[in-house]
Amino acid sequence: MVLSGGMDSVTMLYEYAPTIELAVNFTYGSNHNERELECARYHCRKLGIELVEINLSFIGELFYSSLLEGADAVPEGAYDFDSMKSTVVPFRNGIMLAAAAGLAESRGLKAVMIANHAGDHAIYPDCRDAFIKAMAGAIAQGTYENIELRAPYTLLTKAQIAERGGRLGVDYGMTYSCYRGGEKHCGRCGTCIERREALAAAGLPDPTEYED
């Protein structure tokens, strides 16, 4: 499964741990890559799941997104289209899933998993149900073993995912969300606000250290 180290993918890692043979993390030059990777490593060690780390540095070098331009480029405000559109990294999930599918077939695995969710649909084209279905078809047709793409959180909200994580005992203090990538979550960008709101809606304590 594709594991960023954020709330959603870490929850999926725990929920499906008995069936996951391999996790893969992609470094592509985003402000928060390093912080997320620390969390991905922590949870894979804890669960005894192998983590493969793949460098996609060409994305940071050649693509445009405020997520790749430093902390000050990331807008503040609610997690909605107007404030978050600049953080879109063009076709990021398509590139990652293509690499994950190749890795899965090379390892003799039968499926790839990704933790996209309903809250991303309005902002990120490569998180939407239509994209997942199209990519699932491409991966199946492009592999000898007809590898399956599984995206069980596609229609869930982040709060619903957090509820699942709460029941599983996921330590959300060891996940990272802030698009600015600081030592502490900034508390002002859209992903920080979305994180706070999801944990509150799920009735979970928020273990996150915020600057604001």
Sequence and secondary structure as in RCSB ss.txt:
>XXXX:A:sequence
MVLSGGMDSVTMLYEYAPTIELAVNFTYGSNHNERELECARYHCRKLGIELVEINLSFIGELFYSSLLEGADAVP
EGAYDFDSMKSTVVPFRNGIMLAAAAGLAESRGLKAVMIANHAGDHAIYPDCRDAFIKAMAGAIAQGTYENIELR
APYTLLTKAQIAERGGRLGVDYGMTYSCYRGGEKHCGRCGTCIERREALAAAGLPDPTEYED
>XXXX:A:secstr
 B  SSHHHHHHHHHTGGG  EEEEEE S TTHHHHHHHHHHHHHHHT EEEEEE HHHHHH   GGGS GGGS 
BS SSHHHHGGG  TTHHHHHHHHHHHHHHHTT  EEE    GGGTTT GGGSHHHHHHHHHHHHHTSTT  EEE
 TTTT  HHHHHHHHHHHT  GGG    TT  SSB S BHHHHHHHHHHHHTT      B  
